């Protein structure tokens, strides 16, 4: 398994931007599909975005499409989530996750490796 550490969360006003980072350990980062999930208080963990092994393809939840961008740098074992036009409903703990195959990428149960999460709070 790969070890994951998120950073970059914080408090931002509605309409603002944040960039989350997720640093991975190990020498096989490029063999993992990388995803971001989020979990708001009292709600289930939900899919946000996923990026394929080389970064050629990415997929998004409808709720963030056009506002969030996932990217990765395999040279430094890091995946990013650029979040623009943030809304109060984006408030959640954001987690990065990794797995080796793409199918069912939207299901948190398919991922074995998770980071500890980073809090994002968007004020109105």
QUICORVEN-V918514 format. One record per residue. N is the residue number from 1. PHI is phi in degrees with one decimal (* if undefined). OMEGA is omega in whole degrees, -180 to 180 (NA if undefined). NEAR is the number of other ideal C-beta (glycine too) atoms within 12 Angstrom. Layout:
{{N:PHI:OMEGA:NEAR} {N:PHI:OMEGA:NEAR}}
This chain:
{{1:*:179:18} {2:-100.5:177:30} {3:-93.2:-174:21} {4:-125.7:178:36} {5:-134.7:180:24} {6:-90.1:173:35} {7:-155.6:174:24} {8:104.6:178:27} {9:-70.9:179:31} {10:166.2:180:22} {11:-103.7:-180:16} {12:-143.0:177:26} {13:-79.0:177:18} {14:-55.6:-176:20} {15:91.3:-179:17} {16:-83.3:-176:22} {17:-132.9:172:23} {18:-144.5:171:33} {19:-122.8:176:28} {20:-92.4:176:42} {21:-124.0:176:30} {22:-137.6:-179:44} {23:-95.4:-178:27} {24:-112.2:176:33} {25:-92.0:176:19} {26:95.5:-176:17} {27:-104.6:-176:12} {28:-119.0:-177:17} {29:-54.7:-176:31} {30:-69.5:177:26} {31:-91.4:-178:21} {32:-111.2:163:37} {33:-76.9:-176:38} {34:-115.9:-176:49} {35:-137.2:170:43} {36:-117.8:173:53} {37:-125.4:175:41} {38:-143.3:180:38} {39:-141.7:176:24} {40:-90.5:-179:23} {41:-56.4:177:12} {42:76.9:-179:8} {43:-120.5:177:13} {44:-76.6:176:14} {45:-67.4:-176:27} {46:-125.6:179:26} {47:-67.7:177:31} {48:-116.3:-176:42} {49:-161.2:177:41} {50:-142.2:178:39} {51:-133.7:-177:37} {52:-77.7:-168:27} {53:-54.9:-179:23} {54:-98.3:-179:18} {55:88.0:-177:23} {56:-69.9:-177:14} {57:-133.0:177:18} {58:-146.6:-178:30} {59:-137.9:-173:26} {60:-132.4:167:26} {61:-68.1:-179:27} {62:-58.0:-175:14} {63:-68.1:-178:21} {64:-118.0:-176:32} {65:-59.2:-179:17} {66:88.8:179:13} {67:-114.6:-178:27} {68:-108.1:176:35} {69:-134.4:176:27} {70:-98.3:178:39} {71:-148.6:180:27} {72:-147.0:175:36} {73:-126.0:-176:20} {74:-69.4:179:23} {75:-68.9:-179:11} {76:-121.7:174:16} {77:54.0:-176:27} {78:-136.1:173:31} {79:-118.6:-176:46} {80:-122.5:169:31} {81:-134.7:176:45} {82:-85.9:-176:26} {83:-117.6:179:38} {84:-115.0:178:21} {85:49.5:-176:23} {86:-66.0:-179:33} {87:-121.6:177:24} {88:-55.3:180:19} {89:-72.5:173:20} {90:-83.3:179:37} {91:-60.8:-177:28} {92:-178.5:165:35} {93:-87.4:-179:27} {94:-102.9:-178:46} {95:-121.2:167:35} {96:-99.6:-176:46} {97:-146.1:-177:42} {98:-137.4:169:41} {99:-153.3:-171:30} {100:-96.2:-180:22} {101:-128.2:-173:18} {102:-94.5:-174:23} {103:-57.8:-179:13} {104:54.2:-176:16} {105:-63.9:-176:32} {106:-85.0:-175:25} {107:-98.3:-179:19} {108:-62.1:180:25} {109:-66.0:-179:15} {110:-83.0:-174:23} {111:-102.2:178:31} {112:-97.5:-175:18} {113:-108.2:-179:30} {114:-135.8:169:30} {115:-85.4:-177:34} {116:-85.0:178:19} {117:96.3:175:26} {118:-137.2:-175:31} {119:-80.7:172:25} {120:-120.2:179:37} {121:-124.0:-179:26} {122:-113.6:-179:29} {123:-93.0:-178:16} {124:-90.7:NA:14}}
